[in-house]
Amino acid sequence: MNSTINLQGKSFPLGATVYPNGVNFSIFSKHSTAVELLFFDRVDAPQPSRVVPLNPRINKVYHYWHIFVPGITAGQIYGYRVYGPFNPEKGLRFDPDKVLLDPYGKCIARPSSYSREATSQPGDNTATAFKSVVTDLSTYDWEGDLPLQRPFIKTVVYEMHVGGFTRHPSSGVTPTRRGTYAGLIEKIPYLKDLGITAVELLPVFAFDEQDGPVGLGNYWGYSPISFFAPHPGYSSRPDPLGAIDEFRDMVKALHQAGIEVLLDVVYNHTAEGGASGPTFCFRGLANRSYYILEENQAFYANYTGCGNTLNANEPICRRMILDSLRYWVSEMHIDGFRFDLASILARDEQGHPLASPPILWDIESDPVLANIKLIAEAWDAAGLYQVGSFIGDSWQEWNGRFRDDVRAFVKGDKGMVQSLAYRLTGSPDMYQHEEREAEQSVNFITCHDGFTLNDLVSYNAKHNEPNKEDNRDGANNNLSWNCGVEGPSEDPTIERLRDRQIKNCLTLTLLAIGTPMLLMGDEVRRTQLGNNNAYCQNNDISWFDWSRLSQYSHIHRFTKQLIALRLNQDLPIERLDMTLNELLRQQRVQWHGIHLDSPDWSHDSHTLAATIHLLDDQFILHLMINAYWEALTFEIPSINNGYGSWRRCIDTFLDSPDDVCEWAKAPLIHDSNYRVEARSIVLLFTKAL
């Protein structure tokens, strides 16, 4: 039934804005000739219950279509039909048969019959389409909650997947809450006990779960259909609006536990894919504005490897990205963001790299984001690699060099000693040219993309056959070593070596200068059975199997104790409020090999030792690293008067609980030498009396 309502409404704010007597709707759509606002009584309705045509003479200013509809309240399901030319060669893809989402919609309703195929093919998709839901943000009680604003120096990041964290039956989470925001809330005591200070959530923007291999789908979530709505699939509540409050409940509960919430955000592409992909929203509203197109505008530039590339430096797109970030900070209390393939944000409308990208400076200089953590994955899928050279003064960077160099050293590759020294000291070869804090480097060895830590020491090659791509997908060069047996092993010698290699990786990550990041489940040797690209595995391959917590309690204890050492205020690993240059000057690192003052930088070396003087010599650390396959005896510096004896707080060769000790309980070391066993790391310390 068509409505005769034609109230003018306002072009700002964009989206659906609730007022006491109705709702204002506004969208941007360039080159469109007509727009209809559709209301639905239920998400899977075959037809709208009400159609409100927008009059271009009354309801359009510039390229903004807007209308005020009285009597509408929060919870109303809605969408758009947008008319205009379908001329792909000129970049125009209007299709009034498709129900379109509101780009600024804060909530999405997903019909049980949703079909990506129906959204990709010609014809009406009303009954199977995603719809937007009118949302009133003003009614939620935050109980005084605000972002925590913890400095990076005090941060240990835990990268995790909201669904996979609690979906396994062994999680012990209430069955109806497994794999949800509410399920994560039930596991906050575990996170707090582990000691991490921030969770970095894999994408929680609403995404298309069917954007993956047939029968498998999309698990990771790097397939957004909205930049404002939380993913409804992670909500335990049946009503569409429940996802927003449940997400905010999760953020509030994590903050109450002292844990920050960082979001892995995807502002580089959408789930609409390439030329044959579905029409959810953007391509049906303003295709040429939202996407970078090829010279033949029927095709999409693909710098992401996902079919399309968001036109991030186009003014409308820039505004949307900035509005999205502000929304997640202001309304959802998010503490920071990790930008997936952030280098794409440095490309212009033709895809060329910009020396001074407007959107990146917009983000950096925005006052709403001034105290928010900004982390860049400073590369893209088309070869642009900006680690160590990403623009700005506020961005931290995922340090892929740290991952690769530490992996290579620990597995025993030659020629890695000097690279390891750089990685342990904040990567000065990459960052010392900038007057930036030492924590600019986000140090990690594993993340969602690639092997888990268990698989890094259990497989020589990827085993991605379950992905249905004949094992062609995923990286081939993993710098992994299986310790002698491919896959699971019952040989106690192999298992003990794997434990040691895992502890070595954890030690180097948490002792290095920079911001450490751990992958969900590495603390209990979570395995993906050798799959290094589990983006489509929403099953046991990817889920956190909580039975491993008891099986590998010694690795869990080691991780927990190591985090506690890292964050201990009595014996800090690093200084507060210092640039990398100041840190390197004042900490006076002395390098050694097995002999004091004789570091072996040769190509064949597998050993490194360092004495680090902290806080005006109030504390001294002595680190000995042996990646050789035989035990070696290292000389230990003598201690001058005014200090206690050396104490051993870490020896990765020893069994639990002797492998890591609290500072106060660390055993004394009286000898002038220390036997560092094969493939082991030892940390000694002393402090002024």
N, C-alpha and C positions, 0 to 999 in steps of 0.2 A: 504494500500500500504506500503510495507516494504521499509525502507530507507537503503542506503548503507553507511551512515555516521558512522564513527568510530573514531572520534576524542577522544583523551584520557581523557581530562578533569582532574580535581583535586578532591581529597577526602575531601578537606577542602576549604571553609566552607560547612557544611551540608545544605541540602535544595536546593533551586533554587536561584542562585546568578546572578544578571543581570550585564553584562559588555557591553561596547559600541557596540560590534559586535556579541553579542549572550548571551547565558545563560549557566552556569555550574550547572549540577545536581549531587547530591551526596546523597546516602542513606546508612544506615547500615543494612545488612541482613546476618546473620550468618546461615550456613548450606544450603543456597539456591544454586541451580545449574545453574539457568539462570534468567535474569531480562530483561524486556522490558519496555521502556519508551513510554508512549502513549500520543499523542496529539489529542485534540478534537476541532472541530470548534464551538460546542455549548455544554452546560452542559448536555443536555438530548439526545445527539447523540447516536444512537444504536450501533455504531462502531466508533473506533478512525479514524481520518482522516490520521493519520500517526503513524507508529510503528517503534521505533528505538531500535533494539536489542543491548544489551551491551555485548561486547566480553570479557569473563573472563580473557583472556590473556592480554588485553589492558586496559579494563575499570574496573579493580578490583585491589584494594590494601588492603591487610588484609581482613576484612569482609566488606569493603566499596566499593560499586558499584558507578561509576562516569562517566560522559561524558560531553563534551562541545558541544552544538548544536548552530551553527551560525545562525543568522537571527531571532532568537526567541526574543520576547520583552515582557514587562509587559502586563498582561492581557491574556496571553496564558493559556488555560485550559489544565491540564495534570494529569496523574496518572501513576500507575505502575501495571504490571503483574509480579509476582514473582513465579518461579518454584522451586520445591524441594519436598522432601518426605512428604507425609501425613501419619503420624504415631503418633496419639494422645497419645498412651501409653508411648511414648518416648518424649512427649512434642513438637512434630513437626506437624504444621498445615498449611503447604503451600497449596495454592489453586489458580492456575492460572486462574480459571474462574472468580475470583473476582478482580475488579479494586480497587487498594489500594491508599490511601492518602499518601502524603509525610509527615512523622512525623514532619519535620521542615517547612512545608508549612505555609506561613504567611496569606493565604487567602483561603477560601473554597467556592466553588460553589455548590449550592444545587438544584438539578433538581426538578421541580414541581411534578414529578412522583416518588420521592424518596420512597423507601419501605424498612423498617427494616426487614420485613419478607423475601423479596427477597435476602437481604444481609445475612440472616441467613441460608437459604436453599441451597442445591446443585444447581449448574447451573450458567450460565452467568448472571451478573447483570449490565452490562455496562450502559444501558440507565437509570437505576434508582439509580446509585451509586453517592455518594459525590465525587467531584473531587477537586484537588488543583489548585491554580491559581498563575502564576508567578507574583511576586510583586517587584516593585522598590520603596524602602523606601526613596530614596534620594531626591525626588521631593517635599516633603511636607514642607510648610513654618510654622515653629513653632513660629515665631515672637518673639524669645528670651525666650520662655517658658522653665521652668525647674521645677522639683519637688520642693515643697514648704519647705520641711524639718522642719515642725512645731514640737516643742517638745511635748511629750505626756501630759505634765502638762497643756498645752493650748489646748488640744484636746477634743472635744465632737463628738463621732462617731454616724452616722445615718445609720443603716443597711437598705438597700433598694433593690428592684428588678427593673432593668431597664425597663422591659416591663410593669409590673404591676403598676408602678408609674404614667404613663400617658395614659394607654390603655382605661380606663373608659371614656365613652362619656362626663362625667361631667368635665373632666380635662381642657377643654377649649383649648387644644392643637390643632394645625392644624391637621385636620383629617388624612392626609397622613403621619403624623409624630407620631401619637399615638403609644405608646409602643416601641419607638425607641430611639437611642442615641440622635437624633435631637429633639425628644419630650422632653427628659430630659433637654436639653439645654433651652427650652422655660420655664421650671419651676425652673431654677436656682434662679430667684429673690425670690421665695417662700423659698427655702432652706437658702438663705442668710438672709432673714428677720427672719426666725426661729432662726438663730444664731448658728447652728451646724457648725463645722469646718472641718469635714471629712465625706464623704460618703463611706460606705463599700458596694460595689456592689456584690449581689449574682452572681454566676458564669457567666462570659462573654466569657470564652473560648467556641469555637464552640462546641455545644452539640447535641445529638440526641433527638429531640422533641418527637419522637415516642417511646422512652424508658419509657413506663409507661402503666397503664391499657388501654385496648382497648377502643377507643372512648374518652380518656382523654389525654394521653400522659404525657410528662415531662415538668413541668412549672418552677421549681426551677433552673434547669440547672446542677444538680450534675450528669452529664452523659457525660463527655467530649469525643470528638473524635479528639481533637487537643489541644496542649499546647501552640500554638503560634498564632492561628487565632482567631480574634474576632467573636462572634456568628453572622452569617449573618442574622438571623431572627430578630435582633434588628436594622437592617439598613433600612432606608426609601428609599435608593437608589436602583434602579433596577440592576445596574451593580455590579458584584461580588467585584471589588476593592473598591466600594463605602463604604463598611463596615469599612475598615481601616481608611480612611480619616474622615468618620463621627465619628468614635470612638475618633480619635485624636482631632477633633473639640470639642467634648464633654469635653475631659480632659483639653484642653486649656481654654475653657470657664469657667469650674469650677475653675481652677487655677486663672483666672482673677478675679473671685469673692472671692478669698481667701479660697477656699474649696479644701482640699486634696482628692485624689482618691485612695481608698484602694480596692483591689480585693480579693474576696473570691475564693481561688484557690484549685483545686481538683487534687492533685498529689498522690492520694492513690488508684484510680481505673480508669477504662475507661468504655465507653459505650459498649464495646464488651462483657461484661457480662460473664456468666459461659460457660460450655462446649457446650451448645446448642445455644450460642449467635452468633451475626453476626461477620463477618470479615471485618473491616473497614481499618485496618492499621497494628497495632502492632503484632497481632497473625499471620498475613500473612507474616511478615518480619522476626521476631526473637522472637517467642513465649516464649522460655525458658529464654531469656534475659529480656524481659519486664515484665514478671509476676512471682509471687510466685506460684509454683505448688505443688500439693499434692504428696505424695509418689508415687501413681499411677498418672503419669504426664498427664493423660487424663483429670484430674480434677484440678480446680483452688482453691487455698486457698482463703477463703472468710472472711477476717478480717474486711471487710467494710460493710457487709450486702448488697452489690450490685453485687455479683456474682464473682468478681475477685479482686486481690490485686496487685498493681503495685510493682515491685521488686526494690524499691527505692534505695537500697544500692548496687545494681549491677552496675559495672562501667559505662556501656553504658547508663543505666537509670539515674544514678547520673548526668552524663554529660548533658543529655537532660533536666533534671529538672533545673539544674543550668543555662544552656543556655537559657531556657525559662524565668526564673526570670530576668536574665540580659537583655533579649530582651524587656520585658515589662517595665523595668526601663529606659533603654537607648533609645529605639526607640519609646515607647509609653508614657514615662514620668510618670509612675505610682509611687505613693508615698509610697505604702506599700502593705502588703499581710496578709490576714487571712487564715491560712492553715487548711482546713477541715480535721478532723480526723488526726491531726498531729502526734499522737503517732504511727501511722502506719509507719511513716518515721524512727521510732526507731527500726523497726524489720529487722532481717537479711534475707538471701535468703531462710532460712527454716521457717521463721516466728517467730523466737525467739527474744525477746527484747534484744537490745544491750545496754551496759553501756555507750558506746561512739559512737553513730551512725555516720558514715562518712558523710552522706548527710546533716545531721543537722549541723555538724561542717563546711562543705563546704559552706553552706548558711550563717552561722554566720560570717565566717572569710573572705568572699568574699569582695574585696574592692569596687566593683561596688554597692554592697548592704549595704555598711557601714552606710549610713545615711537614710536607708529605714526602715519603720516600719515593724516589724515582729511579728505577733500575732498567737499563737498556740491554736487550739482547742485540748487540751492536753488529749485526750482519743480516743479510737476507738470502733468499734462495737463488738469486741471480748473480752472486759473486761479490756483492758489495760488502766489504769487511772493515769495520771501523773500531775494533777493539783497541783501546789506547789512543784513539783520535776522535771519539764521539764528541759532538759540540757541547758547549755549555759549562756551567760552573756547579750544577747541582746533580748531575746524573752519575749514578754508580753504574758499573758495567759487569755483566756476566763475563768472567775471564776464561774464555775457551782455551787460552794458552796454558793457564794453570791446570785445567783438566788434562790436556794432552801431555804436558811435560811431566806432571806427577805420575800419571799412568805409565808413561814410558820408563821413567826412572825406577818405579817400584817393581815393574815386571823384569827389570834387569837390562834394558837397552843401554848400549854404549853412548858416550858423548852427551850425557844428560846432566852431569853434575853442576856445571855452571848455570844451566837453565833452572835447575832446582833451587839454587841459591837465590836467583832472581825471584822465583815464585814465592819463596818463604819470606822474603823481605818486602812484599808489597808490589812486586813486578816493577822495580825502578827503571828497567830498560824500556818499559812501556809508558809509565806514568810520571817519571821524575821531572819531565819537562813542564808539568803543570803544578801550580801551587795549590794542590788539592789535599784533602784529608787522606790519611793512609788507607782508609776503608773504602776508597773508590773502587777497588778490585773486589768483586764478589767471587769468592773462591769456592769452587765445587769440583768434584770428581765424577759424580753421577747426577743425573736429573731424569725427568720423565722420558726424555728423548734419548734412548740408548740403553745399554745394559744397566741393571741394578748392580750394586756393589758385590753382591754374592755372585752374580753371573759374570762380572768382570774378572773374577778369579776362578771361574768354573768352566768357561767356554773360550775356545780359540776362535770360533766363528759364530756368526748369527744363525739362529734357527727360527726363521719367520714363516715357515710353511703354513701355520694356522691362519695367516693373514690372506691366504688364497691368491697370492701374487707370485707363486713359484719361487719364493725366497729372493726375489729381485729387489724388494723394498728394503729400506733401512741401510745404515752405513756399513761399508765393508771393512773399513780400517778402524777397529775399536781399541787398539793398543791393549788388548786383553791377553791373559795367559791362564790356562786351565789348571795349572799346577800339576800336570801330568796325566789327568784323566778328563775326557770331555763329558761334562754334565755331572749329575749327582754321583757321589762316591761313598762307599762304606769303609774305605781304607782310612784308618785313624791317622796315619801319617799325612795323607793328602788333606784330610779335613783340618788337621792342626796347622798345616802350612796355609791353607785358605783362611783360617781364622787370623793367622798372623798378618797375612797380606791385607786383610780387611782392616785390622787394627792399625797397620801402617798408614793406610789411606786416611782413616779417620784422624789419626794423630797429626799428619801433615796438614790436613784441612783445618783443624781446629787450633793448631799452633801458629799457622802462617799469619803474617800481617795482612789485614783485609777483613772482609765480612764473610764469615763461613756460611755455607748452605749445605744442608743434608737432604737426602731424598727419603721420602716416606718408606719406612720398612727396612732401610739399610741397617738399622740398629738391631734387627732380628733376622738378618740375612734373607730378606724377601727375595724370591726368585720369580722370574718370568719365563723360566725354562729355556733360556737362551734367546728369547724374542727381544730384539733391540728396537722394535718399532710397534709397540702394542697399542697404537692409537685406536684400533678397532676391536680390542679384546675386552669387552665388558663382562668378564667372567673370572674364574679362578686364576687365570694367567696374570691378571693385573691387580686383583684385589689383595688387600692386606690380610694374610692368613694369621690370625691371632694365636693359633696353636704354636707358632714358631717362637712366641715370646718365652715360653717355658723351655723349648728345645734349645734355643740360643740365648739363654738368660745371661751367659757370660759376655756375649757381645753387647747385649743391651746394657749390662752393668758398666762395661768399658766405655760405651758411648756416653752414658749418663755422667760418669765420673769425669770424663774428659771435658764435657760441657761445663761441669761445675768448676774445674780447674781454669778453664778459659774465662769464666765470668767472676772468679773469686776476686773480691776487692782487696784482700790482704796481700796478694801477690799477682798483680796484673801482668798479663802478657804484653799489653800495649799501653801507651799514654793517651790521655784524653786531649782533644782539641789541638792536635799537632798535624802539620802537613807531613807528607811522606819525606820530604827533604829534611825537615827538622828531626823527624823520628830516626832517620838513618844517621844523621850527624850526632845526635845526643845518645843514642843507644850503644854506639861503639861496638859493632859486631866484629868479632875476631874469628877468622875462618881457619879451620884446621883439617887435616886428614887423620890418619891413624896416629900420626905424630903431631905434636903441638906446633902451631905456626907454620905448618907445611901442608896447606891444602893441595889436594891432587886434582887439578883441573884437566888432566889428560883425557883423551878420548876413551881410554880403556878403564877409567876409574868408575867405581861403584860406591864410593864412600864419601861422606861429608860430615864434618863436625863444626860446631860454632859455639862460641861463648858470647852471651848477650848480657850486657850490663844495663839494668833497668833502674829508672828513678834515681839518678845520681848515685849509682852503685849501692842502693839500698838492697837490691836483689840481683843475683847473678844466676843465669841459667846456662847449663852446658848440655848441648844437644849432640848426640852421636847417631849417625844413620849408616846402616850397612845394608846395601842392596845386593851384596855379593852372596854367592851360594855356599860360602864357608864362613865359619866364625872368624872374627878378627879382634885383636886386642888394641884398644884405643888408649892413648895417654890422656890423663886427666890433669887439668891445671892445678897447681898448688894454690892453697887459699891463704891470703895474707891475714895478719892479725886483725881482729875486729869482726871476723865472720865466724859463723858456726861451721860445722863439717858439711861436706857434700851429703845431700839426701837424694835417694832415687824415688822419683814419683811415677815414672813410666819405664817399663821394659816390655815391649810387645811380645817378646819370646816367652815370657813367663805365663803360667796359667793363672786364671782368676782365683783369688782376688789380688794376687801379687803383681799383676800386669800394670795396674794403675792404682795409686794410693792418694789419699788426701794429703795436702801439703803438711799438715800437722802430724800425720801418722807415717810419713815416708821414712823408710829405714836408712840408717847412716851408712855411708860408704867411706872407708878409711884408706883404701889402697890408692896408689898413684896411677893405676891402670884399671881398665874395665873391659871384660870380654863381652863384646857385642856379638850375639849369635847370628847365624846366617839369616838374612832377610829380616832384620829387626831394627827397631828404633829405641833409643834410651834417652831419657831426659833426667838430668840431675839439677839440683838447685841448692843455693845457699843464700843466706840473708845476713845483713848486718846485725850484730848483737846489740 
